[in-house]
Amino acid sequence: MELKYDERGLVPAIVQDITTGEILMVAYMDKEALRRTIESGQAWFYSRSRQELWHKGATSGNVMDVREIWRDCDDDTLLLKVDPAGPACHTGQRSCFFRRLEAEK
């Protein structure tokens, strides 16, 4: 099966710690980011805001060694199981998911 990229040529990529199962972040990949990830063994993504490829941890040192890549049943989302070298979030938090959404009253 071929991956189903959106109209911009992107697929969402959920990033999960392979040891703890914690969801670390969600990013997007294009074909080139996926190719570089597979070839290098480290996570590469496509930045929608900067419109360019980025190697996770290239400046911070918080690279993510990719151990497994899974695709969902619709072939339109990827799951990267990684061994992170440090925090996933640009804020310094281990995961980008550190704020609970509180219901409005």
Secondary structure, DSSP 8 states (H G I E B T S, - for coil): ------TTS-EEEEEEETTT--EEEEEEE-HHHHHHHHHHSB-EEEETTTTEEEETTTTTS--EEEEEEEE-TTSS-EEEEEEESS-SSTTS-SSS---------
